[in-house]
Amino acid sequence: MNHPDVEMEEKMQAARKLDAHPTTKAMSIQLKDMKKTLPLQVLSAQDWDHWITRGYVIVRQAVPAANVEHLVTLLWDFDEKDPNDPSTWYAPQRREHKMKELNNTGMLEIYNHQYLWDNRMEPRVYNAFVDIWDRRDLWVTIDRANLNPPKRVKGNPNGFIHWDVDTSIRPLPIGVQGVLSLKKQDGDVGGFQCVPWLFEHFDEWVRTQPGDRDPMHPDMAGLSVVNIDMEPGDLLIFNSLLAHGVRPNHSEGRVRMAQYISMHPAEHDNVEEREERIRLWRELDHPRRDAFPGDPRAWEKKNARTAELSALGRNLLGLDPW
């Protein structure tokens, strides 16, 4: 039998291998308990209260409409699908995901194109994460995008709910994730869904659960799921301890499209991580995590060039220190 500390470390390693969104060791206090020291720049006082209570916040019109239009066109091209021909929307996914619930959810393995970086470098996006973390020295995650057509095959009509971190770890992981909507998202088109009550009442809920509960998937008995409405250009930021998932697209002829954007405290002294981030940007490569299977066509390497970075972008990548 393994020692409890060994078992805990194994769980942490497994979570890190699958996790698309890194947690941080740079803070010891949970984000919902943080006392602000910097003035709010993008979020309102009401936004902040919603963030620390419900576990998510929406930044309306976080990027210009032109950025959205450019990226939408790119994603159709990247996925080799015609927006005007629904018969092209249902090609098999190119690689299986080790995180099985991500299979057939429209994940696009594109990471480094200029249009992705344009949104990452938007000051309004950056300043929203400054508000969240209460610090300016941040790195942006090298993350992907999504194109999800209406669902044709019968399955779970309500989608899935999970955590991207192991909620049995103590102290609980600290992390932030984000979704930039590129198309209108509502109850019909599906998309991001979550369980705000569980975030708000997590400690008391855990005490009602068995000791061997699944730390990655909550027992949903008696819990209500909220589907979030968003407009193109809206950025949803959520706490990694918010149980969430993807609601299937049940619309008639409408696709869901999104870019995943998040930021976390910079780790400039972590030379290995910093150099790998720079390599991914320079070589248009994909992160080496289990949650990122990569594009077998190497489309970006063949069709794009290394993105040009602003001064802010160089800081967000780690090319220049803060």
C-alpha positions, 0 to 999 in steps of 0.5 A, a space after each residue: 500500500 502506498 503512503 498517503 503522501 505518495 498517493 497525493 503526489 501521484 494524483 498531482 502528477 496525473 492532474 498536471 499531465 492532463 491539465 490544459 491550464 496550469 495552476 500556480 505555486 506563486 500564491 498561497 491564498 485562494 483567489 476568492 479570498 484575495 484582498 485587492 491591492 491594485 485598482 480594478 481596471 476592467 472589472 467593475 465592483 459588481 463583476 468582482 463580487 460575482 467573480 469571488 462568489 460565483 466563480 466566473 465573470 464575463 468581460 463584454 467586448 474584450 477584443 475588437 470585432 475585426 479580431 473576431 472576424 479574422 479568427 473565424 475565417 482562419 478557423 474555418 480554413 484551418 479545419 478544412 470546412 466551408 461555413 456555407 456547406 454544412 455537409 463539410 462540418 462533420 469530418 472525423 476528428 483527426 486524433 483521439 483525446 486522452 481526456 475522453 470527454 473532449 472527443 468530438 467537442 470541436 477542439 482545434 489544435 491551433 496554437 500560435 497563429 498571429 490571429 490567436 496572439 492578436 487577441 492574447 495581446 489585447 490590453 483589455 484582455 490582459 488587464 482583465 487578468 491583472 484584475 483577477 490575479 491582482 498582479 501585472 507580471 503574467 504569462 498567457 497560456 499557449 492554448 487552442 480554439 474550438 469549432 463545434 457544429 450542431 450535434 447529429 449523433 444522439 448521446 448525452 443531451 446535456 453534455 458533461 461537467 468536470 473539474 480540470 484540477 484534482 479537488 481532493 488535493 489540499 491545499 486546493 489548486 489555484 488556477 484560472 481559465 478563459 474562453 473568448 466567444 467568437 459566435 453567439 452562444 446561447 442555450 441552443 448553440 450550447 457551449 460553456 456551462 457550469 455549476 456556480 452553486 457548487 463553487 460557492 458552497 464547495 466546502 459544505 458540499 464536500 462534507 456531504 460526499 463519500 470519502 472516495 468521491 471522484 475528485 474530477 467529476 462531481 455527483 450532480 444529484 440535486 445540483 443545477 447547471 447554468 448555460 452561459 450566454 455570450 456574444 462574439 468578442 465576450 471573454 468568460 474567465 472562470 476559477 479552475 475550482 468551478 465545475 464546468 463543461 460543454 453543453 452540446 450544440 442543439 441548434 439548427 445550422 449554427 456553429 459554436 466557435 471560441 478561443 481559449 485564453 488564460 493567464 497566470 503568474 509569470 515564472 521567468 526563473 523557470 528556465 525550462 518552461 520559459 524556453 519551451 514556451 518560446 520554442 512553441 511560439 517560434 516553431 509553431 508547435 503544440 504543447 506537450 501535454 496529454 490534453 493536447 494531442 496536436 495536429 497530425 497535418 502540422 497545418 500551422 508549420 506549413 501555412 503560418 509564420 511566427 507571430 509578431 509580438 508587441 512589447 506586451 506580447 513579449 512579456 506575456 510569452 516570457 521572451 522579455 522579463 517583466 
